[in-house]
Amino acid sequence: MRVGVIGVGRMGQTHAVTLGSIADVDSVVLTDVDADRAEQVAADAGAGTVATTEDLLASVDAVVIAAASSAHADLIHACADAGLPTFCEKPITTDLASTAEVVEHVRRAGIQLQMGFQRRFDAGFSSARDLVADGTIGTLYVVRMAGHDPAPPHEDYIPASGGIFRDFSVHDFDALRFVTGQETVEVYADGAVLNFPQFERYGDVDTGVVALRLSGGSFGILSVTRHDPLGYDIRMELLGSGDSVVVGWDDRLPLRSIESGGRPAPADAYANFQQRFAEAYRAEMHAFVDVAAGRRPSPCTAEDALEAMRVAVACDRSREEHRPVRLEEVA
Ligand SMILES: NC(=O)c1ccc[n+]([C@@H]2O[C@H](COP(=O)([O-])OP(=O)(O)OC[C@H]3O[C@@H](n4cnc5c(N)ncnc54)[C@H](O)[C@@H]3O)[C@@H](O)[C@H]2O)c1
């Protein structure tokens, strides 16, 4: 199989290297609007040959899109027109109407689209899903989630990101659906700029909180920050009538106990998403090759991306209007 990678920044390079190691993949073709970068990645990583986007689309069996978010919708449309199985990093777009257009085009074209919600391939999140499904958790009372970045993105990233909920928390909203099997029906969200004034300039926040009501009656609660002095903290605690478990609390969790004899901050705490989800990124590429080979349907569809984005949009509305927002308001 010949696989094209469009956009070879941080994520594209990671995916290109993984693809190069998969037996079913005979060759990898790279493209980037920054042609020097594509050549550099091809040379450094030994990760494939370089082509224009047009030539790539005409010559490959499947496509991985890891370009800047603002390019995703047009690129998915092009892949759908070409009838190519496609993997795309989140988001499709940060706007619901154009996301829905992409969902419809993908459906009409009949291509498989796999979205890059890598937490679905993380061993901890998968175990949590199993424990909910097999009844071990029992009645699920509350899901407590933390999404804490180690440091804010550079300022150029902020205006096109869609804001903290659409850019970052969208992963938590997808994971919540994946693990619990429940849909979010109502949110109350708030947020503020507490430390990084650059977010204020774009109407964004550096810290947010969300209370969620789920379709099965359970509650969710999320904290999201753009700064954590100890590292990258992605956690999900599930508290139910049968068990209390936590995803993301391993030896590298960037958190210290202040109890006597408690756990100190680890010296090798997760520093970034590349460290925390290295295995999951590899697993999602292996899954995509199976999807492209026709061995399985997409494990994370365009519709899944749309549902997670609807929750993020509801959070923005709730924060702006200081009120709970029902999901049916977000058509
Ligand atoms: N799943 C995750 O955990 C995760 C983590 C980080 C980023 N992302 C997503 O991955 C995508 C890429 O993020 P990144 O951190 O690798 O960014 P990056 O800035 O490191 O790389 C993006 C690359 O895309 C190229 N590019 C931009 N527009 C293009 C186009 N039209 N055609 C071809 N190349 C183009 C840029 O030149 C750049 O090299 C974003 O959509 C982001 O939301 C996902």
The ligand as an ORCA input file, in Angstrom:
! r2SCAN-3c Opt
* xyz 0 1
  N      -4.163     14.272     18.229
  C      -3.393     15.063     18.946
  O      -3.080     14.795     20.102
  C      -2.831     16.295     18.310
  C      -1.748     16.938     18.894
  C      -1.236     18.060     18.258
  C      -1.801     18.525     17.088
  N      -2.884     17.874     16.575
  C      -3.481     18.330     15.320
  O      -2.591     17.966     14.278
  C      -2.568     18.963     13.269
  C      -1.130     19.390     13.007
  O      -0.609     19.884     14.209
  P       0.980     19.985     14.453
  O       1.130     20.230     15.905
  O       1.677     18.847     13.791
  O       1.271     21.344     13.657
  P       2.633     21.830     12.983
  O       2.492     23.304     12.849
  O       3.807     21.255     13.675
  O       2.580     21.138     11.511
  C       1.617     21.456     10.554
  C       2.294     21.334      9.193
  O       1.296     21.442      8.185
  C       1.830     22.203      7.106
  N       0.682     22.706      6.363
  C      -0.172     23.698      6.684
  N      -1.120     23.817      5.730
  C      -0.858     22.868      4.783
  C      -1.491     22.469      3.571
  N      -2.595     23.092      3.124
  N      -0.941     21.458      2.876
  C       0.160     20.826      3.313
  N       0.810     21.167      4.447
  C       0.298     22.159      5.178
  C       2.683     23.262      7.795
  O       3.626     23.821      6.916
  C       3.328     22.430      8.905
  O       4.545     21.844      8.506
  C      -3.479     20.088     13.765
  O      -4.704     19.979     13.128
  C      -3.649     19.829     15.250
  O      -4.941     20.204     15.733
  C      -3.392     16.775     17.148
*
